[in-house]
Amino acid sequence: MVRIQILGGPEAGRVAELGPGRHVCGRHPSADLRIQADTVSGRHLELQITDQGSVRFKDLGSTNGTWAGGMKVTEGEWFSGSELRLGNLKVKLLAEEDIVLLDEDSSGGAGDPTAAAEPQLAGAGSEDAAIHARAVQEAMSGKRRSGLGMIALLVIVVGAAAGGTWWFLNKEEAPETTAGTSPSAAGGPVTQVADLIDNHGAFSEDSQALWSLSSGLSFSGNCLVVGKGNRQQASLAPSFPMEESGLEFSAQVQGDLQAVAAVSWGQDDQEQALGTWCSEPLGSGPAVLALPEQADWFQLRLWFEGEGSLQSLKVVESEAKPQENSSGSRRTVQFGGNLRYQLRDQWLVEVRGFGATWQAGEDGLSFQNQGGDQAWLEVQASEAMIASGPFLVLGEGGPSVPSPGLQVENSPGLLLGGQGLRLELRGDSTLRVRGADRSVRLSDLGQLHLRWNLNHALEQAATLALRIESAARSGDHATLLQATSDLLRDWPLKEEEVEKALDFRRQIMVEGRQRLKDLQVEMSEALFLESVLDMRRVEKAARSLAASYPQTDIEPAALEVAELLNQNAEQVEASRRDQQGAYLQSLQAALAKAYPLLAAFLEERS
């Protein structure tokens, strides 16, 4: 039998007993050791207890992790007298020496034998002595321990004797204050605004272990220093409960740095986040972010671009609420640049970012950038949306599927989903798109339109499809190619129309390349014969071919043939003019000798 004490949260001081076997610890009602704390997952930790009382632990993929000595751990041996932290809640495996009977004065009276039997933690001084005694007893006994276990015990002895600290020594801590108070200089509580992230935005030594930093970030004093680079991230491990629907962020930002709070949120009965929304850039005043009503808890990440530092980050509650719009089975929830689109109670698309506010219209929503060049949006499609049809990034040559490393310049926008779920996100001006897995980031923002009424788009696609068929029948290759390019770039809504257009294009491209080869052969013959007449004929045909295949590889190749023929024809013509002039001069000289009167007459007439 082992005893585990909860050291924080609403059940602080509670002691639970567990016997040999496997036990699950967590927030879910089915857990063997149920712990009512927001940072503890439903199935957070598994304990394996032997008949001899040794305990091994294993993290079960918890949201906020299991921590020991400021380090995130996944499994190991849990020694008596040491602590583990589940999210930000500490639990201690009590040693025999840690449990003492309450005396009558502390039990509330001698007449309450039940209260007198309750276990309680010993003081810090007796605790050090107890652990020291246990270590000596284990070392002197005949029981064999693993090498690492013995080393750990020896470290406890040395650390306790020297007054040092070690992660499984339970040092005496200052009393915890309530969420809305802090101790005053006189010892009494004073009211203050509660920091929802437990002052971890002060970036003190005690908090640094809870932050995961990308390679360009570092701590210096009480600052988070950001080196120059593209987007970098700092993630705070625990999740925190929400009472209100809004959060207000404040921080001091130095340097050429854009810092944005990225808030993931979820419901009490779920460990998986439902979504992620972003605040306005930090540092220029309070940045307010309202979250959907499903947000019972939140986790915080900081996204950085540029170079500088951030300090004194605080998060407090706000009464701000997101805007909701419903039309039939469609529902949108938005705040700032953040948007969540649902159909029949199933979320399909999430947009996060800043720079403006989404406004409802007749056939969708519009977004007008007011954040300048720094504004950006991220668009993410749900699995249900992608299952209904592809997530496509529109661009020259046809659409692309989002993937890491994808870069599309001058994109008209996005097409998402299929069947009755299809949406389009289109800009009045072209966009710069960077891809990720099932999501993209948009920049160079102007005015955007998210539409679920695609009648206009379908009409444009149908018009182009008719133009392509007409051009194919008339042999107007230039019109066919241009219409196909427009269809692929802007309106690839119907797969059958796109495939038909591509078939037409493949056919005429085969014809064009064959015609180019024929002209190259005719060019060689004309150059060999120095036939100016043939050169001019082939040149004209090559220029006509180039005009019929604009913006294809055939166009520059055909123009090269035409230019080469033109240059050679001009050289041959100039050479022949020179030869003719020389012949006339020699003829006139001969006439002047033989027939001077005739030569004079011809010279006068010329």
HELIX and SHEET records of a PDB file:
HELIX    1   1 GLY A    9  GLU A   11  5                                   3    
HELIX    2   2 GLU A   96  ASP A   98  5                                   3    
HELIX    3   3 GLU A  104  SER A  107  1                                   4    
HELIX    4   4 PRO A  113  ALA A  116  1                                   4    
HELIX    5   5 ALA A  124  MET A  140  1                                  17    
HELIX    6   6 GLY A  147  ALA A  162  1                                  16    
HELIX    7   7 HIS A  200  ALA A  202  5                                   3    
HELIX    8   8 GLU A  205  GLN A  208  1                                   4    
HELIX    9   9 GLY A  372  GLN A  374  5                                   3    
HELIX   10  10 GLU A  383  SER A  388  1                                   6    
HELIX   11  11 GLN A  419  LEU A  421  5                                   3    
HELIX   12  12 ASN A  455  SER A  474  1                                  20    
HELIX   13  13 HIS A  477  ASP A  490  1                                  14    
HELIX   14  14 GLU A  495  LEU A  529  1                                  35    
HELIX   15  15 VAL A  532  SER A  548  1                                  17    
HELIX   16  16 ILE A  554  ALA A  594  1                                  41    
HELIX   17  17 PRO A  596  ARG A  605  1                                  10    
SHEET    1   A 6 VAL A  15  LEU A  18  0                                        
SHEET    2   A 6 VAL A   2  ILE A   6 -1                                        
SHEET    3   A 6 LEU A  89  LEU A  93 -1                                        
SHEET    4   A 6 GLU A  83  LEU A  86 -1                                        
SHEET    5   A 6 THR A  66  ALA A  68 -1                                        
SHEET    6   A 6 MET A  71  VAL A  73 -1                                        
SHEET    1   B 5 LEU A  33  ARG A  34  0                                        
SHEET    2   B 5 GLY A  21  GLY A  26  1                                        
SHEET    3   B 5 LEU A  45  ILE A  49 -1                                        
SHEET    4   B 5 VAL A  55  ASP A  59 -1                                        
SHEET    5   B 5 GLU A  75  TRP A  78 -1                                        
SHEET    1   C 2 ILE A  99  LEU A 101  0                                        
SHEET    2   C 2 PRO A 119  LEU A 121 -1                                        
SHEET    1   D 2 THR A 181  PRO A 183  0                                        
SHEET    2   D 2 PRO A 189  THR A 191 -1                                        
SHEET    1   E 5 TRP A 211  LEU A 213  0                                        
SHEET    2   E 5 GLN A 232  LEU A 236 -1                                        
SHEET    3   E 5 TRP A 297  SER A 318 -1                                        
SHEET    4   E 5 CYS A 223  VAL A 226 -1                                        
SHEET    5   E 5 LEU A 217  SER A 220 -1                                        
SHEET    1   F 4 TRP A 211  LEU A 213  0                                        
SHEET    2   F 4 GLN A 232  LEU A 236 -1                                        
SHEET    3   F 4 TRP A 297  SER A 318 -1                                        
SHEET    4   F 4 PHE A 240  PRO A 241 -1                                        
SHEET    1   G 5 TRP A 211  LEU A 213  0                                        
SHEET    2   G 5 GLN A 232  LEU A 236 -1                                        
SHEET    3   G 5 TRP A 297  SER A 318 -1                                        
SHEET    4   G 5 GLY A 246  GLY A 266 -1                                        
SHEET    5   G 5 GLY A 275  CYS A 278 -1                                        
SHEET    1   H 5 TRP A 211  LEU A 213  0                                        
SHEET    2   H 5 GLN A 232  LEU A 236 -1                                        
SHEET    3   H 5 TRP A 297  SER A 318 -1                                        
SHEET    4   H 5 GLY A 246  GLY A 266 -1                                        
SHEET    5   H 5 ALA A 287  ALA A 290 -1                                        
SHEET    1   I 9 GLN A 323  SER A 327  0                                        
SHEET    2   I 9 ARG A 330  PHE A 335 -1                                        
SHEET    3   I 9 ASN A 338  LEU A 343 -1                                        
SHEET    4   I 9 GLN A 346  PHE A 354 -1                                        
SHEET    5   I 9 TRP A 376  ALA A 381 -1                                        
SHEET    6   I 9 SER A 439  SER A 443 -1                                        
SHEET    7   I 9 LEU A 423  ALA A 436 -1                                        
SHEET    8   I 9 GLN A 407  LEU A 416 -1                                        
SHEET    9   I 9 PHE A 391  VAL A 393 -1                                        
SHEET    1   J10 GLN A 323  SER A 327  0                                        
SHEET    2   J10 ARG A 330  PHE A 335 -1                                        
SHEET    3   J10 ASN A 338  LEU A 343 -1                                        
SHEET    4   J10 GLN A 346  PHE A 354 -1                                        
SHEET    5   J10 TRP A 376  ALA A 381 -1                                        
SHEET    6   J10 SER A 439  SER A 443 -1                                        
SHEET    7   J10 LEU A 423  ALA A 436 -1                                        
SHEET    8   J10 GLN A 447  ARG A 451 -1                                        
SHEET    9   J10 GLY A 364  GLN A 368 -1                                        
SHEET   10   J10 TRP A 358  ALA A 360 -1                                        
END                                                                             
